[in-house]
């Protein structure tokens, strides 16, 4: 059924991005920075301007990777539930089971992620229930990012690092995979 954690490729891409930004920062300080940065937007910037631009890029990158990790996690959870609930088709009479599953399969796509975490995932995690609360914090941060980082939001979520998001969501996903 589910054997691979879908968050691993995203985490690898994030690590590669961090490395690339690190190399770019080093290039701005290199003796031959003009040649290294030729044909880039940094060629006309001072070392300090380039560093500031790269730092801003890192901040944005961190936010986008949290968003990406959440999106893959949420897709995994919805697919997981759809796969697990195929057994609804075994309900008697068979036509009822088929209809119930068809309805469920369609409707689960519209379920509120907060509710899925609270009502289903939390219970599936058993002694690791606290992970569901951590995932809710990630979800709220993801929502803030995905909806334009509205500065007027009264309860702006605290910053979530990609490392925290990855670890939390990976742990939940791994538990679900193990308990197939």
C-alpha positions in Angstrom: 0.0 0.0 0.0 2.1 2.9 1.3 5.8 2.1 1.6 7.6 5.3 1.0 7.3 8.5 3.0 6.4 11.2 0.5 8.2 13.9 2.5 11.7 12.5 1.8 12.1 14.0 -1.7 10.9 17.4 -0.4 13.4 17.3 2.4 16.2 16.4 0.0 15.2 19.3 -2.2 15.3 21.6 0.8 18.8 20.4 1.7 20.0 21.0 -1.8 18.5 24.5 -1.8 20.3 25.3 1.5 23.5 24.2 0.0 23.0 26.3 -3.2 22.2 29.4 -1.1 25.4 28.7 0.9 27.5 28.4 -2.2 25.9 31.6 -3.6 26.8 33.5 -0.3 30.4 32.2 -0.5 30.6 33.4 -4.1 29.6 37.0 -3.1 32.7 37.0 -0.8 35.1 35.3 -3.2 38.1 37.2 -4.7 36.8 36.4 -8.1 33.1 37.2 -7.3 32.6 39.3 -10.4 33.4 36.3 -12.6 31.5 33.8 -10.5 28.4 36.1 -10.4 28.6 37.2 -14.0 25.1 36.9 -15.7 23.3 36.8 -12.4 21.3 39.4 -10.6 24.1 39.6 -8.0 26.7 40.9 -10.5 25.7 44.5 -10.0 25.2 44.3 -6.3 27.7 44.8 -3.5 28.6 41.8 -1.3 26.3 43.1 1.4 23.4 43.7 -0.9 23.8 40.2 -2.3 24.0 38.7 1.2 20.8 40.5 2.2 19.0 39.3 -0.9 20.1 35.7 -0.3 19.0 36.0 3.4 15.6 37.2 2.3 15.5 34.3 -0.2 16.3 31.8 2.6 13.4 33.1 4.7 11.0 32.8 1.8 12.4 29.4 0.9 11.9 28.2 4.5 8.2 29.3 4.4 7.6 27.7 1.0 9.2 24.4 2.0 6.9 24.2 5.1 4.0 24.8 2.7 5.2 22.1 0.4 5.8 19.6 3.2 2.3 20.2 4.5 0.7 19.8 1.0 2.4 16.4 0.5 1.5 15.3 4.1 -2.2 16.3 3.6 -2.3 14.5 0.2 -0.8 11.4 1.9 -3.3 11.5 4.7 -6.3 11.8 2.4 -5.0 9.0 0.1 -4.3 6.9 3.2 -7.9 7.3 4.5 -9.3 6.5 1.1 -7.3 3.4 0.9 -8.1 2.3 4.4 -11.8 2.9 3.9 -12.1 0.7 0.8 -13.4 -1.9 3.2 -16.6 0.2 3.3 -17.4 -1.5 0.0 -17.8 -4.8 1.9 -20.8 -3.5 3.7 -24.0 -5.5 3.1 -25.9 -5.1 0.9 -23.1 -4.6 -1.7 -24.7 -1.7 -3.4 -24.9 0.2 -0.1 -21.2 -0.4 0.5 -20.3 0.7 -3.0 -22.4 3.9 -2.6 -21.1 4.7 0.9 -17.4 4.3 -0.3 -18.0 6.4 -3.4 -19.5 9.1 -1.3 -16.7 8.9 1.3 -14.0 8.9 -1.4 -15.3 12.1 -2.9 -16.2 13.9 0.4 -12.9 13.2 2.2 -11.3 15.7 -0.2 -13.3 18.5 1.4 -12.8 17.5 5.0 -11.2 20.2 7.2 -7.5 19.2 7.9 -7.9 20.5 11.5 -10.7 18.1 12.0 -8.9 15.2 10.4 -6.0 15.8 12.7 -8.2 16.1 15.8 -10.8 13.4 15.1 -8.8 10.7 13.3 -5.0 11.1 13.2 -4.7 12.0 16.9 -6.4 8.7 17.8 -4.3 6.7 15.3 -1.1 8.0 16.8 -1.8 6.4 20.2 0.9 7.3 22.6 2.3 9.8 20.1 -0.9 12.0 20.2 1.1 15.1 20.8 2.3 15.0 17.2 -1.2 15.8 16.1 -1.1 19.1 18.1 2.3 19.9 16.6 0.9 19.2 13.2 -2.0 21.6 13.9 0.6 24.4 14.6 2.3 23.6 11.2 -1.2 23.7 9.5 -1.9 27.1 11.0 1.5 28.5 9.9 1.0 26.9 6.4 -2.4 28.6 6.2 -1.0 31.9 7.1 1.7 31.5 4.4 -0.7 30.2 1.7 -3.1 33.0 2.3 -0.6 35.8 1.7 0.9 36.3 5.2 -1.8 38.8 6.1 -0.3 41.3 8.6 -3.7 42.1 9.9 -4.2 38.6 11.3 -4.8 38.9 15.0 -3.2 35.6 16.1 -0.2 35.4 13.7 1.2 31.9 14.0 4.7 31.5 15.4 7.3 30.7 12.8 7.8 27.0 12.0 11.1 25.8 10.7 11.2 23.4 7.8 13.2 21.0 10.1 10.5 21.0 12.7 7.7 20.6 10.1 9.6 17.8 8.4 10.3 15.9 11.6 6.8 16.2 12.9 5.0 15.3 9.7 7.5 12.5 8.9 7.0 11.0 12.3 3.2 11.0 11.8 3.5 9.6 8.3 5.9 6.9 9.4 3.5 5.8 12.1 0.7 5.6 9.6 2.8 3.6 7.2 3.9 1.2 9.9 0.4 0.6 11.1 -1.1 -0.3 7.7 
